[in-house]
Amino acid sequence: MDTVVPMTSAPRWLTDTEPGHSQWYISRFRDMAADGADLVGEARLIDAMVGREARILDAGCGPGRVGGHLHRAGHRVTGVDVDPELVDAARTDHPGPDWRVADLADLDLVDDDGARSLFDAIVCAGNVMAFVAPDSEAVVLRRLAEHLASDGVLAVGFHVAKLPIEQFDAAVAQTDLVLDLRLATWDVRPWRPDADFAVSLLRHP
Ligand SMILES: C[S@@+](CC[C@H](N)C(=O)[O-])C[C@H]1O[C@@H](n2cnc3c(N)ncnc32)[C@H](O)[C@@H]1O
């Protein structure tokens, strides 16, 4: 199993969860998949926003449900997560993408020719931004911006009870990214100030 030594303080996913939480999370999604649950709504929106065979980064990929679907849709997918147990599950359950263990706060992906890896879309689904290390949201967003193609889109979804939208917007303001569109759901319901969920589509200016 891979190990990772984060350069910043540790993500809340690793510090604020109970022992066994990772295996619980893996089992939960395996059970939902076995029951035929729709687990790819986020991936469908990403698929609609990019051309075919796009380069896509599943940032905070967990056990791989989003990146796995995008791979099966024909895209070139890299998935990164700080939790080695979840990345192992992604490799087992969704073979095909390039699944890696890394902290998004230190993200440094390069292609075989040594050039920075650039993605047409980066997706942060499932409250990833609420689980990064405290006060590292801007650091993480800047690392993701470094990996976003000039006309690419970074899609970030989270419950606003877990991460206040003002805190997220303050982090965005510390990057070179701009908010292109905000939705209240991954199935494209319009944003409202009283919405409990936010999907923010960020781009380079
Ligand atoms: C609730 S899970 C969502 C997983 C997946 N995106 C999904 O929707 O199924 C949150 C994920 O964020 C990951 N995560 C949190 N902080 C991270 C960081 N700094 N670098 C990489 N992954 C991180 C956790 O390891 C965990 O897999």
The ligand as an SDF file (V2000), in Angstrom:
LIG
                    3D

 27 29  0  0  0  0  0  0  0  0999 V2000
  -16.1360   12.1680    1.2830 C   0  0  0  0  0  0  0  0  0  0  0  0
  -14.7350   11.6060    0.4410 S   0  0  0  0  0  0  0  0  0  0  0  0
  -15.2090   11.8140   -1.2700 C   0  0  0  0  0  0  0  0  0  0  0  0
  -14.4830   10.8630   -2.1780 C   0  0  0  0  0  0  0  0  0  0  0  0
  -14.8860   10.9400   -3.6490 C   0  0  0  0  0  0  0  0  0  0  0  0
  -14.5900   12.2300   -4.2370 N   0  0  0  0  0  0  0  0  0  0  0  0
  -16.3560   10.6530   -3.8170 C   0  0  0  0  0  0  0  0  0  0  0  0
  -17.1250   11.5880   -4.0690 O   0  0  0  0  0  0  0  0  0  0  0  0
  -16.7300    9.4850   -3.6820 O   0  0  0  0  0  0  0  0  0  0  0  0
  -13.5570   12.9330    0.6570 C   0  0  0  0  0  0  0  0  0  0  0  0
  -12.2090   12.5760    0.0940 C   0  0  0  0  0  0  0  0  0  0  0  0
  -11.3410   13.6980    0.1190 O   0  0  0  0  0  0  0  0  0  0  0  0
  -10.0380   13.1910    0.2790 C   0  0  0  0  0  0  0  0  0  0  0  0
   -9.1320   14.2620    0.6820 N   0  0  0  0  0  0  0  0  0  0  0  0
   -9.3380   15.1730    1.6830 C   0  0  0  0  0  0  0  0  0  0  0  0
   -8.2860   16.0090    1.7650 N   0  0  0  0  0  0  0  0  0  0  0  0
   -7.4120   15.6320    0.8070 C   0  0  0  0  0  0  0  0  0  0  0  0
   -6.1480   16.1180    0.3890 C   0  0  0  0  0  0  0  0  0  0  0  0
   -5.5810   17.1610    0.9840 N   0  0  0  0  0  0  0  0  0  0  0  0
   -5.5220   15.5020   -0.6370 N   0  0  0  0  0  0  0  0  0  0  0  0
   -6.1070   14.4380   -1.2440 C   0  0  0  0  0  0  0  0  0  0  0  0
   -7.3070   13.9280   -0.9010 N   0  0  0  0  0  0  0  0  0  0  0  0
   -7.9530   14.5210    0.1190 C   0  0  0  0  0  0  0  0  0  0  0  0
  -10.2310   12.1240    1.3390 C   0  0  0  0  0  0  0  0  0  0  0  0
   -9.1340   11.2700    1.4450 O   0  0  0  0  0  0  0  0  0  0  0  0
  -11.5180   11.4690    0.8540 C   0  0  0  0  0  0  0  0  0  0  0  0
  -11.2700   10.4070   -0.0240 O   0  0  0  0  0  0  0  0  0  0  0  0
  1  2  1  0
  2  3  1  0
  2 10  1  0
  3  4  1  0
  4  5  1  0
  5  6  1  0
  5  7  1  0
  7  8  2  0
  7  9  1  0
 10 11  1  0
 11 12  1  0
 11 26  1  0
 12 13  1  0
 13 14  1  0
 13 24  1  0
 14 15  1  0
 14 23  1  0
 15 16  2  0
 16 17  1  0
 17 18  1  0
 17 23  2  0
 18 19  1  0
 18 20  2  0
 20 21  1  0
 21 22  2  0
 22 23  1  0
 24 25  1  0
 24 26  1  0
 26 27  1  0
M  CHG  2   2   1   9  -1
M  END
$$$$
